Every structure is written in structure tokens, then in C-alpha cells.
Amino acid sequence: MKYLYTFAILMTVYTADAQDFYRSNRIKFTYDNDFFSETDRYYTQGLRLDYTAQAIGKSPVSKLLFTIQPSTLKIYTLTFQQDGYTPRSISYKGLYAGERPYSGMFYLTHSLLSISTEKKQRFTTSLALGLIGPESMGEQEQKQIHHWLHNISPNGWQYQIHTDAIVNYNFMLEQGLITGKYADLLLSGEARVGTLFTDVAIGTQIRAGLLTDYFNVIGLKRGKNNFQCYFTGKANIKAVGYNATLQGGVFNHSSPNVIPSSDVDRFVGQAKASVTVSYKRVVLEYQKVYLSREFKGGLPHGWGCASIAVWL
């Protein structure tokens, strides 16, 4: 874990100068859990903390990230994230062969969002570094939450994916097709390359309600209205090259239970629906996610996602 702390220091060492902070500074906390979908399997839980500040751009890691041209604004975010995955039954005792393995991960992501209002484009690049395996504390996190909820204690974490490095570089381009006062529509393309996920995806997004322009620094400026309330629908199809949460780490092949490459579904669909409400400096959002089957013999899956963001 000491390497993750070193990485965090490198990415935040230049953020102490308050004079460089813009009003776009933001802290956002997100909690994912499939409890919201009344299940307890597969992607079972995720914790995420985002810190957005322009001064993060002074980090040396920012030199590895790219923007679109002409870029109206560059927005930098540092994310701390911990995720946990389990098989379809956490009460199963012993090695659950042929099922999704237990896996936990912790990683830090440095991202840069650049926006071109002229071209109606948003381009995000990010670098993630971390660990998958026991040192991510995924087992302890799930067991503690189940203890608080007086729920069944999960069995089988002793068979989780073994420790390996997470190094991932991600790209996403969003292109506006329709931008109206009360609704907008866009297309997106995304690619992830690395030891955690290697895949490409295309998708679409629609928003409707009382909202600000998506290509005019959404979420970082409130516009003329202090109140926003809108619905968002997203859908994408993903071509999968590698998924370490199923197949184990790229460098360490000693994990006791993984999904063989021949059983991984190479095309996976995902749909999301969310409601966002914001007033002044606070934004609340609730999202439901549906994911199609990821491997032969597996099941489709869904979970809920609740977040709160506060402008500083």
C-alpha cells in the first residue's frame, strides 16, 4: 500500500495553494451496492471519493494526460476508489469453481476532462494505479458492512484473486448531437487499456429536465438557476479484451479460481438510469445500473448508486 500513498502524494503535492483554486472545487462521495437491486452477487459494492480542483493540474502526472483542441476548459480530478466482487452466492463454502471469483481492488485515478463548447465535445483521459487482491481490503470492507447490517458473513474470500498491480489508461470522447434548453443527446466512445480492464465501448446518453448545458462545464457552474432537476439515461455496448476481476491479474497467475478466457463474454451491454437534483452547492443523484451477462454460465446483474457532491 505504501506505493499507493506515494502516488497520492505525487498527485496532490501541488494542491495546497488555495490561491490557485477555482470555484469549481468539488468533493463527491459515491456508494454503489447491489443491495439496492435486492441481490448480493458479482459487483457487490464500491466506494468512491472524488476531489476536483484546478490545482491538481500542477501534478507531474498531468503531463501524461491529453486534451481536445480547441479546449474551453480543463478540469482535473483525483479519485480514490475501492470495489468488491463476489460469486453469485456468498454462503457457498469452498472454492466456487466456474463462478466469478472473489476480488477486491483499491486504486487512485488522476483524470483530466477537457471541454470544447465550439465543437460540443468532452474528452476525458485518466491514469489509474493501484492493487487488486487481499491488500485492497475488499474482504474486510464487505464483512464489516454485513456485520453492521446483521447480514450473513460471506464465505470464500480466502479464494480471492491474488495480489497484482493495477495500471490502466482510459480515454472517453463525448459528442453532442442535440443540445436544447430542457434536453440533450450525445454519442460517446470509450477505450480502456491496462492490467485491470482492456476494452472499447460505444454508447449514447440523453438528459431531460431543468438542466445546464452539458458542454458548458456541467456540474462545476450552476448557471443562472440555483436549482436543477433532471433525468439521465445511458446505454452502451462494450467489446471486452481483458477483465482482471474475472480472469485474475496479468502478472500474478497464482489465483486459485478464475474464469478462463474462452468463457468470457466478449460483448457486454450496460444501461443506466438516474435522477439528479441540485440546489446551490449540493448535488444529489441516484442511479440504477443493469449489466448483461459477463461470462458463460453467469447471470445479468444490477446495482444502485447514490452520490452527494458539494461545491467548496
C-alpha positions in Angstrom: 0.0 0.0 0.0 2.9 2.4 0.5 3.3 2.7 -3.3 -0.3 4.0 -3.5 0.3 6.5 -0.8 3.4 7.7 -2.7 1.3 8.0 -5.8 -1.3 10.0 -3.9 1.3 12.4 -2.7 2.7 13.0 -6.2 -0.8 13.8 -7.5 -1.8 16.1 -4.7 1.5 17.8 -3.6 0.7 20.9 -5.6 -2.9 21.3 -4.5 -2.2 23.2 -1.2 -2.0 26.7 -2.8 -5.5 27.9 -2.2 -4.9 30.9 -4.4 -4.8 28.6 -7.4 -8.2 27.1 -6.6 -11.1 28.0 -8.8 -14.7 28.0 -7.7 -15.0 24.6 -9.4 -13.5 22.8 -6.4 -15.7 19.9 -5.5 -15.8 16.9 -3.2 -18.1 14.0 -4.3 -18.8 10.7 -2.4 -20.4 7.8 -4.3 -21.6 4.5 -2.8 -22.5 1.5 -5.0 -24.3 -1.6 -3.7 -26.3 -4.3 -5.3 -28.4 -4.3 -2.1 -30.4 -1.6 -4.0 -31.3 -4.3 -6.5 -32.1 -6.9 -3.8 -29.1 -9.1 -4.8 -25.7 -9.9 -3.2 -23.5 -11.1 -6.0 -20.9 -10.1 -8.6 -20.2 -6.3 -8.4 -21.4 -6.1 -4.9 -20.1 -2.9 -3.5 -18.0 0.2 -4.4 -16.8 3.3 -2.5 -15.5 6.3 -4.4 -14.3 9.7 -3.3 -13.6 12.4 -6.0 -11.8 15.6 -5.4 -11.9 18.2 -8.2 -9.6 21.2 -8.2 -7.7 23.1 -10.9 -4.5 23.0 -8.9 -4.3 19.2 -9.4 -3.2 20.1 -12.9 0.2 21.1 -11.4 0.9 17.4 -10.6 3.5 15.8 -12.8 1.0 13.1 -13.6 -1.0 15.7 -15.6 1.7 15.7 -18.2 0.6 12.1 -19.2 -3.0 13.3 -19.9 -4.3 14.8 -23.1 -6.9 17.3 -24.2 -9.0 18.1 -27.3 -8.5 21.3 -29.3 -9.8 23.9 -29.0 -10.3 23.3 -25.3 -12.5 25.8 -23.5 -11.6 24.5 -20.1 -9.5 21.8 -18.4 -10.9 20.1 -15.3 -8.7 17.9 -13.0 -10.0 15.3 -10.6 -8.3 12.9 -8.2 -10.3 9.8 -7.3 -9.8 7.2 -4.5 -11.8 4.0 -5.2 -12.4 0.6 -3.6 -14.5 -2.1 -5.3 -15.5 -5.6 -4.4 -16.8 -8.6 -6.4 -18.2 -11.9 -5.3 -19.7 -15.0 -6.8 -23.5 -15.4 -7.1 -23.7 -16.9 -3.6 -21.7 -15.7 -0.7 -23.0 -18.5 1.5 -21.2 -21.2 -0.6 -18.4 -22.8 1.4 -15.3 -23.9 -0.5 -13.9 -22.9 -3.9 -16.8 -22.0 -6.2 -15.3 -23.3 -9.4 -16.8 -21.9 -12.6 -18.3 -18.8 -10.8 -17.0 -15.2 -10.7 -14.1 -15.2 -8.2 -14.0 -13.0 -5.1 -11.9 -9.9 -5.8 -11.2 -6.6 -4.2 -9.3 -3.7 -5.5 -8.1 -0.2 -4.5 -6.8 2.3 -6.9 -6.2 6.0 -7.4 -7.1 7.8 -10.6 -5.9 11.1 -11.9 -8.2 12.4 -14.7 -8.4 15.4 -17.0 -11.7 16.5 -18.6 -11.4 19.0 -21.4 -14.4 20.6 -22.9 -14.9 22.3 -26.3 -18.1 24.4 -26.4 -17.4 25.2 -30.0 -17.4 21.5 -31.1 -19.8 20.3 -28.4 -17.2 17.8 -27.2 -15.9 16.5 -23.9 -12.7 14.4 -23.8 -11.6 12.6 -20.7 -8.2 10.9 -20.2 -7.2 9.2 -16.9 -4.4 7.2 -15.4 -5.3 4.7 -12.6 -2.7 2.9 -10.3 -3.4 0.5 -7.5 -3.7 -3.1 -6.4 -6.1 -6.0 -6.9 -6.0 -8.6 -4.2 -6.1 -9.0 -0.4 -4.1 -5.7 0.3 -7.1 -3.8 -1.2 -9.1 -4.7 2.0 -12.1 -5.7 0.0 -12.8 -8.7 2.3 -12.6 -6.6 5.4 -14.9 -4.0 4.0 -17.7 -6.4 2.9 -17.5 -8.4 6.2 -17.7 -5.2 8.3 -20.7 -3.8 6.4 -22.5 -7.2 6.6 -21.8 -7.2 10.4 -23.3 -3.7 10.7 -26.4 -4.8 8.8 -26.7 -8.1 10.7 -26.4 -9.9 7.4 -24.8 -13.2 6.5 -21.0 -13.2 6.7 -19.5 -14.0 3.2 -17.6 -17.2 2.8 -14.9 -17.8 0.2 -12.7 -14.7 0.4 -9.7 -17.0 1.1 -10.1 -17.9 -2.6 -10.0 -14.3 -3.9 -7.8 -13.2 -6.8 -4.2 -12.8 -5.6 -2.3 -9.5 -5.4 -1.4 -7.9 -8.6 -0.8 -4.4 -10.0 -3.4 -2.1 -11.5 -2.1 0.2 -14.2 -4.8 1.5 -16.5 -5.0 4.3 -19.0 -8.5 5.4 -20.1 -10.0 7.6 -22.9 -13.5 8.8 -23.4 -14.9 11.2 -26.1 -18.4 12.5 -25.9 -20.0 14.3 -28.9 -23.2 16.4 -28.6 -25.9 15.8 -31.2 -28.8 17.8 -29.7 -28.3 20.4 -27.1 -31.5 22.1 -26.0 -32.7 24.1 -23.0 -34.5 21.2 -21.5 -33.0 18.1 -23.1 -29.8 17.0 -24.8 -28.5 13.9 -26.7 -24.9 12.7 -27.3 -22.8 9.8 -28.5 -19.8 8.5 -26.7 -16.7 6.3 -27.4 -14.5 4.9 -24.7 -11.3 2.8 -24.5 -9.6 1.3 -21.5 -6.1 -0.2 -21.8 -4.2 -1.8 -18.9 -3.9 -4.6 -16.4 -7.4 -4.1 -14.8 -9.7 -3.6 -17.9 -8.9 -3.6 -21.6 -12.0 -2.9 -23.7 -13.7 -0.5 -26.0 -17.3 0.8 -25.9 -19.7 3.0 -27.8 -22.8 4.4 -26.3 -25.4 7.2 -26.1 -26.8 9.5 -23.4 -30.0 11.5 -23.1 -30.9 14.0 -20.4 -34.2 15.8 -19.9 -35.5 18.3 -17.3 -34.2 21.5 -15.7 -30.5 21.4 -16.5 -27.5 23.4 -17.6 -25.6 23.0 -20.9 -23.6 19.7 -20.8 -20.8 21.3 -22.8 -20.6 24.4 -20.6 -18.9 23.0 -17.5 -21.8 20.9 -16.3 -21.7 20.4 -12.5 -19.0 22.9 -12.0 -21.0 26.0 -12.7 -24.7 26.3 -11.7 -25.7 28.7 -14.5 -28.4 31.3 -13.8 -30.6 28.9 -11.8 -29.8 27.6 -8.3 -32.0 24.6 -8.8 -31.6 21.7 -11.2 -33.6 18.5 -11.6 -33.2 16.1 -14.5 -33.3 12.5 -15.7 -30.4 10.8 -17.4 -30.5 7.6 -19.5 -27.3 5.9 -20.8 -26.7 2.8 -22.8 -23.5 1.2 -24.3 -22.1 -1.9 -25.8 -18.6 -3.0 -24.8 -16.1 -5.3 -26.6 -14.0 -7.0 -23.9 -10.4 -7.8 -24.3 -9.4 -8.5 -20.7 -11.1 -8.2 -17.3 -8.9 -8.9 -14.3 -11.9 -9.2 -11.9 -12.8 -12.3 -13.9 -9.5 -13.6 -15.2 -7.1 -12.6 -12.5 -4.0 -10.4 -12.6 -1.8 -10.0 -15.7 1.4 -10.6 -13.8 0.5 -13.0 -11.0 -1.1 -16.2 -12.3 -1.4 -18.0 -9.0 -5.1 -17.1 -8.2 -7.0 -20.3 -7.2 -10.2 -19.5 -9.1 -10.6 -17.5 -12.4 -12.8 -17.5 -15.4 -10.9 -18.9 -18.4 -10.5 -16.7 -21.4 -12.7 -19.0 -23.5 -15.7 -18.4 -21.2 -15.5 -14.6 -21.0 -18.4 -12.9 -23.0 -16.7 -10.6 -25.5 -19.7 -8.3 -25.9 -21.4 -6.9 -22.8 -24.3 -4.4 -22.7 -24.9 -1.8 -20.0 -27.9 0.5 -19.3 -28.1 3.3 -16.6 -30.9 5.5 -15.5 -30.5 8.3 -12.9 -32.2 11.2 -11.3 -30.2 14.3 -10.3 -31.3 17.1 -8.0 -29.1 20.1 -7.2 -29.6 23.2 -5.2 -26.9 25.8 -4.7 -23.7 24.0 -3.7 -25.2 20.5 -3.2 -26.0 17.8 -5.8 -27.8 14.5 -5.0 -28.0 11.7 -7.5 -29.4 8.2 -7.5 -28.7 5.8 -10.4 -29.7 2.2 -11.3 -27.4 0.1 -13.4 -28.1 -3.0 -15.4 -25.3 -5.2 -16.8 -25.7 -8.1 -19.2 -24.0 -11.5 -18.6 -20.2 -11.3 -18.5 -19.2 -15.0 -18.7 -20.7 -18.3 -19.7 -22.9 -19.6 -17.0 -23.2 -16.2 -15.4 -26.2 -14.0 -14.7 -27.1 -10.5 -15.7 -26.7 -8.1 -12.8 -27.9 -4.8 -11.4 -27.0 -2.4 -8.6 -27.8 1.0 -7.3 -25.6 4.0 -6.9 -26.1 7.0 -4.6 -23.9 10.1 -4.6 -23.6 13.5 -3.0 -21.4 16.3 -4.3 -20.6 19.6 -2.5 -19.0 22.6 -4.1 -16.4 24.2 -1.9 
